[in-house]
Structure formats: C-alpha cells, structure tokens
C-alpha cells in the first residue's frame, strides 16, 4: 500500500491511541470523523491492521518470567505442526517464522523460571518435535517505541517488561474484560459489558481501575508490515560489558533511530536485541553500521533474524 500523508498521520496516531473516541482521533489527525471511520475499516478489511492489542503488565497478574525461544527444527513439516500447537499454548504471547540461523521464534510468559524449566524439559523430550538447535533470550527490560519510521515524533515510549512483587487481585469479571480487549482492542464499552455480563457503568469502572493499577499499560496495533511496504528484523547483540553507561548509549540510539521499534536487554547471551522496521536492505545495513560505530570495542557478537511471518498476537494466553 502506498502511504498518503493522511494515512501516515492516522496510522502513527492510532498505534498507541486506538481506544480514544473517534472525535478525538479525528481532531488530533485533522481528519473528519467519517474519514477516520472509513480508513480504519479499510485498513482492517485489506488486512493492513491485523489486530488491536492491549499491552499487559504481566507482573501485576503474577506472571514475572518472559522468555523468547529461538528454535531450529529438523523439518518444515515439524514447523507447521508445532505452530498449530503453539496457537493453543497458554503461555505463548506470539510467534512467527524467521529466516536465518533459526526457523521460529516464540514469545512466552510464565509465572516463574521453574514453570518455564518444566515446560522446556517437556519440549526437548518430545519425540514428535525434533529440535536441531535453540537459543533462549531472557529479557529483564523491554521498551516499545512509536512508529518513528512513518514520522511519528511523539515521545510515548512504553516500558513493557517490569518484574512486580505487587500482584493485583482481579475477579472473573475483570478477566472477561481483559479477554474482550484481547479479542478486539477497539471493542465498544457496551460489547465489553455484555461479554462480562455486567452493566456499562460497572464495566467502565473496572476498565478505569485496570488502567489506574497499570495492569493495562497501553495499546498497540499489530500490522501486516509487508502490506505497508515494510519488513522487520531483529538484531541480536552481545556487548562485552553492559554497564549503565553502555545501556544508556544503546537506549539513546534506540529512542532516536527512526527504524527502531523495540529494545530488549537480556540476562544471557545475546544480552541485547533491537527490532527494526525497514523498507530497504540499505536501512538495515545502515542501522548495523551505526551500532558497530557506537560499540567499536565492546561488541563481541552480532546476528540478524529476518522475520518472515508473525502469527496473531495473544496478549493474555493464560486466561
């Protein structure tokens, strides 16, 4: 799709603000209400917008162990069969096929490391899934950025991984509200209330509480990037001495690079992962050059994962 100026304004604003009233979205993007409604439906019907996703603070719900698993399997058929299993897994937030050293990436959320260890032991001992090689990434910090590549200049960075000892107790109605938002982040209040079998007034109160308690951190849109004419890749880095100074250097780079979508610091090798959106191979190459210039002496490893396909995100798989 060839992005016009009106599309750029709307898509970039919607990315983290899609639950705002149509009237406010129209005012902020200088479009009419009819234009906003028409364009959102058009993006959905053409598959440009795959899903409206809430960003969940998992630590507040008692899930403090986020892990990314990269797998190389023995055959393509196994990837297809394994993908079907992942769709039903109650710990899988998202997954997708990748090109390069590994075949598939999986983003998991567990209550703790012990729960993941048990899952992983069962996985490697599963005779139906033959794992050729694997890599685990254990993030302790993750930040999501606005759509800078289409001229979004707002500084609304979202820290999306935080360990929390302060678990918030929620009831079954709260869970139904979160499940409704996971299914369709733009679902109207009356629909959320009906799904939870409560009044609209109570649904609004509970929704505001979920935001106030920071169980819901924000929102984002899952795009079909190829239909926008973009691709995304992950750059895996191992920095020899990840001091606070080096962290600040990479954070500053990530915040100011128009192509960087997210940044992760990990407890193990690779200890840093940067996801970028790019239209051409040249943009990927230039980003890598910039990183190498920043860490001329400290960078010991650099690898690239080309994301081939991202399956639908399930932000609350455990409900």
Order of alpha helices (4+ residues) and beta strands (2+ residues): alpha-alpha-alpha-beta-beta-alpha-beta-beta-alpha-beta-beta-beta-alpha-alpha-alpha-beta-beta-alpha-beta-beta-alpha-beta
